[in-house]
Every structure is written in structure tokens, then in C-alpha cells.
Amino acid sequence: MNYLVAVLPDRNQAEAAYTALEKSGLPLSQVDILGRGYKSADEYGLIDPNSQAKKGATSLAIWLIPFGFVAGYAFNYLTGIAILPIAAVGNHIIGGLLGAASAALGAFLVGGGVGLSVGSGDALPYRNRLNAGKYLVVVQGSEELTHQATHVLRQFEPENLQGYAELTAA
């Protein structure tokens, strides 16, 4: 499946582009308008960068927190640092808990930051444009259909016209 996304500055141009696509013979079941009064980014299925960031932080924390505990415990065991005036085993456990807490912070910052910055692909810029009041005209279909739509949409001088090809497993 191929996708073509055009960013248009206002509702009138988006509707005119939709009408031009209809007149050129494109099936309207494969054309969508995103923006105020039409489908939202969530309704269309654009990836939410916040959920991707949460997913990245959670998956990193699953293995990083236990590793942090073991590393903190081992560090305290090897150095013999007395964190509190209690038995040595208690200090080792506190060292392990501090290591686990550091690992959780690292998972949150690194996993969340990476998920937020790269986990959403081009969805974040499109969401930002929708939030700024712009409209997206999305055409999905065969390569031939998206090429035909490209020629029609270029006459409206969109801010951005980007095509995507969905990768399929062979």
C-alpha cells in the first residue's frame, strides 16, 4: 500500500483538492481529509509520539532496573561503602535499590526521549501542522493511483507533498 500526504494551508484548498481528486476519477474511499471538521490524527491512526515514548521507556525499564539493582549491589559489596550505620548486607541492598532507581531514571529519560524523537516517524510533524490549523489530504492505494494523485495535488501548491510506501515482507 502506498500513501501520499499533502499539507494544505486552509479548509478551502483541502476541499478543492478533494473535489479535483474526485473529478480525476480517484475513488473517494481512498482519499481522506484530516483537520478541523474532518478526521483527527487519532481517528486516522497517526502514531501518537507520547504513547511511543511510554512504550520505549517501559521496554527499556523491564531489563534495565534489575540490572541496575545487581550493579548497585555489586558496587556496594566491592567498595564496602557504609551508606547507613547498619549491617553490611543492609548497605548492599540499599546500594542495589539506588542502582535500580538510577536505572529507572535512565530508562525514563533515554527510552522516553528516543521514543518521542524517533518512534513516531513523520507523524509528529503532521500532528503539529494539524494543531496549527492546516489540513492534510491523504491518498492511499497503488503506486499508479498515488502518482495520479500527485499530479492533481501539485496544482494546489501544497506546503509539503510526501509519498510513502508500506514495506511488505517477502
DRENVO-19602 format. One line per 2 residues: number of its first residue (from 1); their letters; for each residue x, y, z of N, C-alpha, C. Coordinates in steps of 0.1 Angstrom, whole numbers. Each point is the difference from the previous one (the first is absolute). Example, Ala and Ser with C-alpha at 12.3 -4.5 7.8 and 13.67 -1.06 7.14 Angstrom:
// DRENVO-19602
1> as> 132:-57:78:-9:12:0:9:12:0 ~ -4:11:-7:9:11:0:-8:11:8 $
//
This chain:
// DRENVO-19602
1> mn> 8:-12:0:-8:12:0:9:12:0 ~ -3:10:-8:7:13:-1:-9:11:6 $
3> yl> 6:10:5:-7:11:6:6:13:-6 ~ -8:10:-2:4:13:-4:-6:10:9 $
5> va> 8:9:6:-5:10:10:3:14:-5 ~ -10:8:-2:1:14:-4:-4:9:12 $
7> vl> 8:10:3:-3:9:11:-5:13:-7 ~ -12:4:3:-6:12:-6:-4:10:11 $
9> pd> 1:13:-3:-1:10:10:-13:2:6 ~ -11:-3:-8:-13:3:6:-11:-10:-5 $
11> rn> -11:2:5:-11:-10:-3:-5:1:-14 ~ 0:12:-6:-5:2:-13:9:-7:-10 $
13> qa> 13:1:2:9:-7:-9:-1:-15:1 ~ -2:-5:13:-1:-14:2:-12:-5:-7 $
15> ea> -11:7:1:-13:-4:-7:1:0:-15 ~ 7:11:-5:2:1:-14:9:-12:-5 $
17> ay> 10:-3:7:9:-11:-4:-8:-13:0 ~ -9:-2:10:-8:-12:1:-9:-1:-12 $
19> ta> -6:11:-4:-9:1:-11:8:-3:-13 ~ 12:5:-1:8:-2:-12:4:-15:-1 $
21> le> 3:-6:11:3:-14:0:-12:-9:-4 ~ -12:5:4:-12:-7:-3:-3:1:-16 $
23> ks> 2:12:-5:-2:2:-14:10:-7:-9 ~ 12:-3:6:10:-7:-8:-2:-15:0 $
25> gl> -10:-5:7:-4:-14:0:5:-8:11 ~ 6:6:10:5:-8:12:-12:-4:8 $
27> pl> 1:-13:5:-11:-4:9:1:8:13 ~ -11:6:4:0:8:12:2:-8:13 $
29> sq> -2:-13:-1:2:-9:12:15:-1:3 ~ 8:5:-9:15:0:2:6:13:3 $
31> vd> -9:10:2:4:14:2:-6:5:13 ~ 8:6:9:-4:5:13:5:14:2 $
33> il> -8:8:7:4:13:4:2:0:15 ~ 11:5:5:2:1:15:1:14:3 $
35> gr> -7:4:11:1:14:4:-13:3:8 ~ -2:13:4:-12:4:7:-12:-3:-8 $
37> gy> -10:-7:5:-12:-3:-7:0:-13:-8 ~ 12:-6:0:2:-12:-7:6:-10:9 $
39> ks> 6:-10:-5:7:-10:9:11:6:8 ~ 2:-5:12:11:5:8:12:-10:-2 $
41> ad> 12:4:5:11:-9:-1:-2:-13:6 ~ -7:0:12:-2:-12:7:-10:-9:-7 $
43> ey> -11:6:-6:-10:-8:-7:7:-6:-13 ~ 9:7:-6:6:-5:-12:11:-11:3 $
45> gl> 5:1:12:10:-10:4:15:4:0 ~ 2:14:0:14:4:1:5:-3:13 $
47> id> 12:-5:1:6:-5:12:2:12:10 ~ -5:-2:12:2:10:11:14:-1:5 $
49> pn> 8:10:-1:14:-1:5:1:-2:15 ~ -10:5:8:1:-2:14:-2:-15:4 $
51> sq> -9:-7:-7:-1:-15:2:12:-7:-4 ~ 7:4:-11:12:-6:-4:11:2:10 $
53> ak> 1:12:6:10:3:10:-3:-9:13 ~ -12:-1:4:-4:-8:12:4:-15:-3 $
55> kg> -3:-5:-12:3:-14:-3:16:-2:0 ~ 7:10:-5:15:-1:0:6:0:14 $
57> at> -6:8:8:5:1:14:-3:-13:8 ~ -12:-5:-2:-4:-12:6:8:-12:-4 $
59> sl> 2:-2:-13:8:-11:-5:15:1:5 ~ 5:12:1:14:1:5:1:-3:15 $
61> ai> -11:5:7:0:-2:15:-1:-15:4 ~ -6:-8:-8:-2:-14:3:13:-7:3 $
63> wl> 10:3:-8:13:-7:2:10:9:7 ~ -2:13:-1:10:9:6:-1:1:15 $
65> ip> -11:-1:6:-2:2:14:6:-12:8 ~ -2:-13:-4:7:-11:7:15:1:-2 $
67> fg> 4:4:-12:15:1:-2:5:11:9 ~ -7:11:2:4:11:8:1:-4:15 $
69> fv> -9:-9:4:0:-5:14:13:-8:2 ~ 2:-10:-9:12:-8:1:13:8:0 $
71> ag> 0:10:-9:12:8:-1:2:8:13 ~ -10:6:5:1:8:13:4:-9:11 $
73> ya> -6:-12:1:3:-9:11:15:-4:-1 ~ 5:-4:-12:13:-4:-2:10:12:3 $
75> fn> -3:12:-5:8:11:3:2:2:15 ~ -11:0:7:1:2:15:7:-12:6 $
77> yl> -2:-12:-4:7:-11:5:15:1:-2 ~ 4:4:-12:15:1:-3:6:12:7 $
79> tg> -7:11:1:7:12:6:-2:0:15 ~ -10:-7:6:-2:0:14:-4:14:6 $
81> ia> -6:8:-8:-5:13:4:-12:-1:10 ~ 1:6:11:-11:0:10:-9:11:-3 $
83> il> -12:-3:-5:-10:10:-4:-7:5:13 ~ -4:-10:8:-6:3:13:7:-9:11 $
85> pi> -1:5:12:7:-8:11:-8:-13:3 ~ -1:-9:-10:-6:-13:3:9:-11:-5 $
87> aa> -5:-12:0:8:-12:-4:4:1:-15 ~ 11:-6:-3:5:0:-14:-10:-4:-10 $
89> vg> -8:-11:3:-10:-5:-10:-10:11:-2 ~ -4:7:10:-10:11:-2:5:11:-9 $
91> nh> 13:3:2:6:10:-9:1:-5:-15 ~ 3:-12:-1:0:-6:-14:-14:1:-6 $
93> ii> -10:-3:7:-14:1:-5:-3:14:-3 ~ 3:9:9:-2:15:-3:7:4:-13 $
95> gg> 13:-5:-1:7:3:-13:-7:-6:-12 ~ -5:-12:1:-8:-6:-11:-12:9:-3 $
97> ll> -7:4:10:-12:9:-2:3:13:-7 ~ 11:6:4:5:12:-6:4:-2:-15 $
99> ga> 6:-12:-2:3:-4:-14:-12:-2:-8 ~ -11:-6:6:-12:-2:-8:-7:13:-2 $
101> as> 0:9:9:-6:13:-2:7:8:-11 ~ 13:-1:0:8:7:-11:-3:-6:-13 $
103> aa> -2:-14:-1:-4:-6:-12:-14:4:-5 ~ -9:1:10:-13:5:-4:0:14:-6 $
105> lg> 8:9:6:1:13:-5:6:0:-14 ~ 10:-8:-2:6:-2:-13:-9:-5:-11 $
107> af> -8:-10:4:-10:-6:-9:-11:11:-4 ~ -4:8:10:-10:10:-2:6:11:-10 $
109> lv> 12:5:3:6:10:-8:4:-5:-14 ~ 7:-11:-1:5:-4:-13:-11:-7:-8 $
111> gg> -7:-9:6:-11:-7:-7:-11:9:-4 ~ -4:9:9:-10:10:-3:4:10:-11 $
113> gv> 12:5:2:6:10:-10:1:-6:-14 ~ 5:-12:-1:2:-6:-13:-14:-3:-6 $
115> gl> -9:-5:8:-14:-3:-5:-7:13:-5 ~ 3:11:8:-7:12:-4:6:6:-13 $
117> sv> 14:-1:-1:6:6:-11:0:-8:-13 ~ 2:-13:1:0:-8:-13:-10:-11:-1 $
119> gs> -8:-3:11:-9:-10:0:-13:3:-9 ~ -2:12:-3:-12:4:-6:2:3:-15 $
121> gd> 12:-1:-5:2:3:-14:-4:14:-4 ~ -8:1:-11:-5:13:-4:-13:4:6 $
123> al> -5:-8:9:-13:3:6:0:13:8 ~ 11:2:7:1:12:9:-1:13:-8 $
125> py> 8:2:-11:-2:12:-8:-14:2:-6 ~ -6:-11:-4:-14:1:-5:-10:3:11 $
127> rn> 2:-5:12:-8:4:11:1:15:3 ~ 13:4:0:2:14:2:-6:9:-10 $
129> rl> 0:-4:-12:-7:8:-11:-15:0:2 ~ -6:-11:4:-14:-1:3:-3:10:11 $
131> na> 8:-1:11:-2:9:11:1:15:-3 ~ 8:3:-11:1:14:-4:-11:4:-9 $
133> gk> -10:-9:-2:-12:4:-9:2:-3:-14 ~ 10:-8:-4:1:-4:-14:-8:-13:-2 $
135> yl> -1:-4:-13:-8:-11:-4:9:-10:-8 ~ -2:-13:2:7:-10:-7:-10:-7:-9 $
137> vv> 4:-2:-13:-7:-9:-9:8:-12:-2 ~ -5:-12:3:7:-12:0:-6:-9:-10 $
139> vq> 8:-5:-9:-5:-10:-11:8:-13:3 ~ -8:-11:1:7:-13:1:-5:-9:-11 $
141> gs> 10:-8:-5:-4:-9:-10:13:-5:-7 ~ -2:-4:-13:11:-6:-8:10:12:-3 $
143> ee> 11:-4:-5:10:10:-5:-5:8:-11 ~ -7:-6:-9:-6:7:-11:-10:11:5 $
145> lt> -8:-4:9:-11:9:6:7:12:7 ~ 11:-2:7:6:11:7:7:9:-10 $
147> hq> 6:-6:-10:6:9:-11:-11:9:-6 ~ -11:-6:-3:-11:8:-6:-4:11:10 $
149> at> -1:-3:13:-4:10:10:11:10:1 ~ 12:-3:-1:11:9:1:-1:11:-11 $
151> hv> -3:-4:-12:-2:10:-11:-12:9:3 ~ -10:-5:6:-12:9:3:3:9:12 $
153> lr> 7:-5:10:2:8:12:11:11:-2 ~ 9:-3:-9:11:10:-3:-6:14:-4 $
155> qf> -11:0:-7:-6:12:-5:-5:9:12 ~ -1:-5:12:-5:7:11:12:6:8 $
157> ep> 12:-3:-4:12:5:6:0:-3:15 ~ 0:-12:4:0:-4:14:13:4:7 $
159> en> -1:3:13:12:3:8:10:-12:-1 ~ -6:-12:1:8:-12:-1:-8:-11:-7 $
161> lq> 7:-7:-8:-7:-11:-7:10:-12:1 ~ -4:-10:8:9:-11:3:-7:-13:-3 $
163> gy> 8:-9:-6:-5:-14:-3:6:-10:9 ~ -7:-10:3:5:-11:9:-4:-13:-6 $
165> ae> 9:-10:1:-2:-14:-5:0:-9:12 ~ -10:-7:3:0:-10:11:8:-12:-4 $
167> lt> 10:-3:9:8:-12:-3:-7:-12:3 ~ 1:-10:-9:-7:-13:2:11:-11:1 $
169> aa> -3:-10:8:10:-11:2:-1:-9:-12 ~ 11:-4:-5:0:-9:-12:-2:-14:3 $
//
